[in-house]
Amino acid sequence: MKRISVIVLLAAVSLVSMPANAQIFRGPDSQRQAEKAGKKQQKAQNKAFLKQQKALRKQAKAQKKAARKG
């Protein structure tokens, strides 16, 4: 059961992490749409990175506080 959930999780991550510029757009605005999608994905990745960094700083601060207490 655990193997199935791991495989499903890996498949989901690989689909989500597909670059936006790899998406296929057709029509007269295809270049613009691809660039817009790429910028949107870059912004989302940057936001996620900043959120992760904030969480790490918060965790480090909590560890320091616990070390001083006990």
N, CA and C atoms as an extended XYZ file, in Angstrom:
210
Properties=species:S:1:pos:R:3:atomname:S:1:resname:S:1:resid:I:1 pbc="F F F"
N         0.822       -1.190        0.000 N   MET     1
C         0.000        0.000        0.000 CA  MET     1
C         0.868        1.256        0.000 C   MET     1
N         1.950        1.214        0.775 N   LYS     2
C         2.827        2.373        0.836 CA  LYS     2
C         3.496        2.618       -0.512 C   LYS     2
N         3.843        1.545       -1.203 N   ARG     3
C         4.499        1.692       -2.505 CA  ARG     3
C         3.579        2.368       -3.505 C   ARG     3
N         2.310        2.019       -3.458 N   ILE     4
C         1.346        2.613       -4.384 CA  ILE     4
C         1.218        4.108       -4.117 C   ILE     4
N         1.134        4.479       -2.849 N   SER     5
C         0.997        5.895       -2.518 CA  SER     5
C         2.248        6.669       -2.909 C   SER     5
N         3.418        6.063       -2.756 N   VAL     6
C         4.661        6.727       -3.151 CA  VAL     6
C         4.701        6.916       -4.667 C   VAL     6
N         4.288        5.908       -5.411 N   ILE     7
C         4.285        6.007       -6.873 CA  ILE     7
C         3.307        7.080       -7.331 C   ILE     7
N         2.128        7.111       -6.725 N   VAL     8
C         1.137        8.130       -7.082 CA  VAL     8
C         1.672        9.524       -6.750 C   VAL     8
N         2.322        9.658       -5.603 N   LEU     9
C         2.883       10.941       -5.212 CA  LEU     9
C         3.968       11.380       -6.189 C   LEU     9
N         4.850       10.468       -6.573 N   LEU    10
C         5.903       10.811       -7.531 CA  LEU    10
C         5.319       11.205       -8.880 C   LEU    10
N         4.279       10.515       -9.313 N   ALA    11
C         3.637       10.860      -10.582 CA  ALA    11
C         3.024       12.247      -10.511 C   ALA    11
N         2.382       12.560       -9.398 N   ALA    12
C         1.765       13.882       -9.246 CA  ALA    12
C         2.817       14.983       -9.236 C   ALA    12
N         3.921       14.745       -8.544 N   VAL    13
C         4.991       15.739       -8.485 CA  VAL    13
C         5.604       15.947       -9.860 C   VAL    13
N         5.789       14.870      -10.602 N   SER    14
C         6.392       15.015      -11.923 CA  SER    14
C         5.472       15.777      -12.870 C   SER    14
N         4.164       15.607      -12.722 N   LEU    15
C         3.231       16.348      -13.565 CA  LEU    15
C         3.184       17.823      -13.190 C   LEU    15
N         3.230       18.094      -11.898 N   VAL    16
C         3.166       19.482      -11.438 CA  VAL    16
C         4.453       20.217      -11.776 C   VAL    16
N         5.573       19.526      -11.698 N   SER    17
C         6.850       20.192      -11.907 CA  SER    17
C         7.217       20.343      -13.382 C   SER    17
N         6.322       19.928      -14.289 N   MET    18
C         6.599       20.092      -15.709 CA  MET    18
C         6.675       21.584      -16.028 C   MET    18
N         7.718       22.031      -16.692 N   PRO    19
C         7.865       23.451      -16.976 CA  PRO    19
C         6.712       23.981      -17.833 C   PRO    19
N         6.326       25.198      -17.543 N   ALA    20
C         5.209       25.797      -18.273 CA  ALA    20
C         5.565       26.025      -19.741 C   ALA    20
N         6.837       26.290      -20.019 N   ASN    21
C         7.200       26.533      -21.412 CA  ASN    21
C         7.200       25.250      -22.229 C   ASN    21
N         7.042       24.099      -21.565 N   ALA    22
C         6.935       22.840      -22.286 CA  ALA    22
C         5.494       22.586      -22.726 C   ALA    22
N         4.568       23.390      -22.216 N   GLN    23
C         3.182       23.247      -22.628 CA  GLN    23
C         3.046       23.669      -24.083 C   GLN    23
N         2.107       23.049      -24.766 N   ILE    24
C         1.913       23.338      -26.185 CA  ILE    24
C         0.748       24.299      -26.332 C   ILE    24
N         1.018       25.444      -26.934 N   PHE    25
C        -0.015       26.425      -27.231 CA  PHE    25
C        -0.103       26.549      -28.740 C   PHE    25
N        -1.312       26.630      -29.230 N   ARG    26
C        -1.498       26.784      -30.668 CA  ARG    26
C        -2.251       28.081      -30.921 C   ARG    26
N        -2.015       28.676      -32.067 N   GLY    27
C        -2.724       29.887      -32.427 CA  GLY    27
C        -1.782       31.062      -32.531 C   GLY    27
N        -2.348       32.211      -32.828 N   PRO    28
C        -1.510       33.391      -33.055 CA  PRO    28
C        -0.821       33.907      -31.801 C   PRO    28
N        -1.379       33.636      -30.633 N   ASP    29
C        -0.813       34.149      -29.387 CA  ASP    29
C         0.028       33.116      -28.657 C   ASP    29
N         0.448       32.077      -29.343 N   SER    30
C         1.108       30.972      -28.655 CA  SER    30
C         2.381       31.402      -27.934 C   SER    30
N         3.189       32.239      -28.556 N   GLN    31
C         4.438       32.686      -27.932 CA  GLN    31
C         4.144       33.480      -26.666 C   GLN    31
N         3.194       34.373      -26.763 N   ARG    32
C         2.845       35.218      -25.619 CA  ARG    32
C         2.253       34.384      -24.482 C   ARG    32
N         1.401       33.429      -24.828 N   GLN    33
C         0.795       32.574      -23.800 CA  GLN    33
C         1.848       31.731      -23.099 C   GLN    33
N         2.795       31.218      -23.862 N   ALA    34
C         3.858       30.402      -23.266 CA  ALA    34
C         4.716       31.242      -22.324 C   ALA    34
N         5.040       32.460      -22.733 N   GLU    35
C         5.842       33.337      -21.884 CA  GLU    35
C         5.079       33.698      -20.609 C   GLU    35
N         3.791       33.967      -20.766 N   LYS    36
C         2.963       34.325      -19.615 CA  LYS    36
C         2.871       33.151      -18.635 C   LYS    36
N         2.693       31.951      -19.165 N   ALA    37
C         2.620       30.766      -18.313 CA  ALA    37
C         3.960       30.530      -17.610 C   ALA    37
N         5.052       30.761      -18.315 N   GLY    38
C         6.373       30.603      -17.711 CA  GLY    38
C         6.588       31.584      -16.577 C   GLY    38
N         6.187       32.827      -16.780 N   LYS    39
C         6.329       33.839      -15.730 CA  LYS    39
C         5.453       33.499      -14.526 C   LYS    39
N         4.256       33.003      -14.797 N   LYS    40
C         3.343       32.642      -13.714 CA  LYS    40
C         3.912       31.499      -12.883 C   LYS    40
N         4.485       30.509      -13.558 N   GLN    41
C         5.070       29.385      -12.826 CA  GLN    41
C         6.291       29.843      -12.033 C   GLN    41
N         7.104       30.710      -12.621 N   GLN    42
C         8.293       31.212      -11.926 CA  GLN    42
C         7.885       31.969      -10.666 C   GLN    42
N         6.831       32.759      -10.774 N   LYS    43
C         6.347       33.516       -9.624 CA  LYS    43
C         5.852       32.572       -8.529 C   LYS    43
N         5.140       31.529       -8.914 N   ALA    44
C         4.632       30.557       -7.943 CA  ALA    44
C         5.779       29.818       -7.263 C   ALA    44
N         6.799       29.457       -8.032 N   GLN    45
C         7.951       28.761       -7.442 CA  GLN    45
C         8.694       29.664       -6.475 C   GLN    45
N         8.838       30.937       -6.849 N   ASN    46
C         9.526       31.886       -5.980 CA  ASN    46
C         8.752       32.085       -4.674 C   ASN    46
N         7.431       32.164       -4.787 N   LYS    47
C         6.593       32.328       -3.601 CA  LYS    47
C         6.710       31.113       -2.684 C   LYS    47
N         6.712       29.926       -3.271 N   ALA    48
C         6.853       28.706       -2.480 CA  ALA    48
C         8.222       28.655       -1.803 C   ALA    48
N         9.263       29.087       -2.511 N   PHE    49
C        10.612       29.104       -1.951 CA  PHE    49
C        10.678       30.054       -0.760 C   PHE    49
N        10.100       31.242       -0.909 N   LEU    50
C        10.122       32.209        0.184 CA  LEU    50
C         9.344       31.699        1.395 C   LEU    50
N         8.235       31.019        1.147 N   LYS    51
C         7.442       30.459        2.227 CA  LYS    51
C         8.223       29.380        2.971 C   LYS    51
N         8.948       28.565        2.214 N   GLN    52
C         9.757       27.513        2.826 CA  GLN    52
C        10.881       28.119        3.660 C   GLN    52
N        11.529       29.160        3.147 N   GLN    53
C        12.605       29.813        3.895 CA  GLN    53
C        12.084       30.413        5.195 C   GLN    53
N        10.903       30.997        5.127 N   LYS    54
C        10.303       31.577        6.330 CA  LYS    54
C        10.021       30.496        7.371 C   LYS    54
N         9.514       29.366        6.913 N   ALA    55
C         9.233       28.264        7.825 CA  ALA    55
C        10.517       27.737        8.458 C   ALA    55
N        11.585       27.663        7.675 N   LEU    56
C        12.858       27.190        8.218 CA  LEU    56
C        13.402       28.157        9.267 C   LEU    56
N        13.285       29.448        9.002 N   ARG    57
C        13.741       30.441        9.986 CA  ARG    57
C        12.929       30.342       11.276 C   ARG    57
N        11.629       30.147       11.122 N   LYS    58
C        10.749       30.027       12.287 CA  LYS    58
C        11.108       28.790       13.107 C   LYS    58
N        11.403       27.692       12.418 N   GLN    59
C        11.769       26.455       13.103 CA  GLN    59
C        13.097       26.620       13.838 C   GLN    59
N        14.066       27.277       13.198 N   ALA    60
C        15.365       27.491       13.833 CA  ALA    60
C        15.217       28.368       15.070 C   ALA    60
N        14.376       29.367       14.954 N   LYS    61
C        14.144       30.253       16.092 CA  LYS    61
C        13.514       29.485       17.259 C   LYS    61
N        12.567       28.609       16.945 N   ALA    62
C        11.919       27.812       17.981 CA  ALA    62
C        12.917       26.863       18.639 C   ALA    62
N        13.834       26.296       17.850 N   GLN    63
C        14.843       25.395       18.415 CA  GLN    63
C        15.780       26.154       19.356 C   GLN    63
N        16.181       27.355       18.944 N   LYS    64
C        17.061       28.152       19.803 CA  LYS    64
C        16.373       28.483       21.118 C   LYS    64
N        15.097       28.846       21.023 N   LYS    65
C        14.336       29.192       22.207 CA  LYS    65
C        14.199       27.985       23.138 C   LYS    65
N        13.957       26.810       22.569 N   ALA    66
C        13.837       25.592       23.376 CA  ALA    66
C        15.160       25.220       24.004 C   ALA    66
N        16.258       25.466       23.305 N   ALA    67
C        17.574       25.143       23.840 CA  ALA    67
C        17.913       26.054       25.014 C   ALA    67
N        17.514       27.300       24.940 N   ARG    68
C        17.779       28.212       26.036 CA  ARG    68
C        16.931       27.867       27.261 C   ARG    68
N        15.713       27.415       27.020 N   LYS    69
C        14.795       27.082       28.112 CA  LYS    69
C        15.236       25.830       28.858 C   LYS    69
N        15.632       24.818       28.088 N   GLY    70
C        15.890       23.542       28.747 CA  GLY    70
C        17.242       23.107       28.649 C   GLY    70
